[in-house]
Amino acid sequence: MKVNSFPNRILKTENEKYLYFGGTAYLGLPTNKKFQKILISNILQWGTAYGSSRSANVKLTAYEKGEKFLARFIKAEATITVSSGMLAGKITIDVLQSQTDQFFHYPNIHTAIKSANSIPFFVQNEMNPRLLDNLKERITILTDAVPSFNTEPIDLSFLNFIPANKEITLVLDESHSLGILGTNGCGIFSSIAYPNVKRKIMLSSLGKAFGLTGGVIVSDAEFIQQIRKNDSFVSSAGMNPAFVQTIADAEIIYIKQHQKLKDNLAYLKKNLKENKTFNFNGDYPLIYLENDAINPILIENKIIIANFKYASEIKDLNRIVITANHKKEDLDKIIGVLNQF
């Protein structure tokens, strides 16, 4: 389906108008007028693009302001921005290659944090025996904060069972939890506290809830300094400085939109009947539909959801996406269809 304008809560084609429950603009920022005004002002100051390396002799203050805000917002020691969430993942894995004897990955992790020499964290629904042996080694565990087809944060309690002879680094992709979970949408990074984890690293796309093309890497100051020295980081242009400055300037809007999203989810939780054919958690803005027989019914009711092949090795995504911009009447429409199915 082709459209000629950004699909906010309403998706328009040449001949039809639909309610739109797809995408990843969880906070509804791409069409938020106040957010756009801040961004336009920053484009007038910083231009439309800046193709220079972050290591160049000329330093733009936009990066310092945006990254300091992100560190405070996420409740972390240090952050650094890059041009995409994918690049954030690839640079992070690249830096960790020389510091890791063995990578382990949780199921269905995003491509951004995959490592070619990684092995599964679970084998036949049990912890991989390699995690529990007596070999002294440095291990890195890769996981999404909220995996695909799930509506709750990943269960990391298994880390407690890994013996002390394993030096653990935890890498967490929060592309679908930053701006949604935690206080004001700070994510789950700051709440992770396992005594046997030596270092935790978060990365995230900023093009989802935060509404700006770019990515962020979050960790302790020492690791972020390692990122700064990485060849891929040095040789890449940074995130658009107007976008990074906007991150720092739009804090009030983030908080307001996050509350609107929470209110919408609370309304859904109150009025949506439990149904085994879909997976919904009242704290998370996705409803995964287990039965695609409902899709034609949604179309008949002029509702478009996210339905497509996301990765070759997993089933099609079939989900309803709730945003801060959906109105009560929009929610009533989707509730009515789901409650009757």
Secondary structure, DSSP 8 states (H G I E B T S, - for coil): ---SS--SSEEE-SS-EEEEE-SS-TT--TT-HHHHHHHHHHHHHH-S---SBTTSSS--HHHHHHHHHHHHHHT-SEEEEES-HHHHHHHHHHHHHTT-SEEEE-TT--GGG--TTEEESEETTEE-GGGTSS--EEEEEEEESS-TT-SS----GGGGGS-TTEEEEEEEE-TTTTTTSSGGG--SGGG---TTEEEEEEEEESSSTT-SS-EEEEE-HHHHHHHHH-HHHHTSB-S-HHHHHHHHHTHHHHHHHHHHHHHHHHHHHHH----TTEEE-TTSSEEEES-GGGHHHHHHTTEEEEEE---TTS--EEEEE--TT--HHHHHHHHHHHHH-
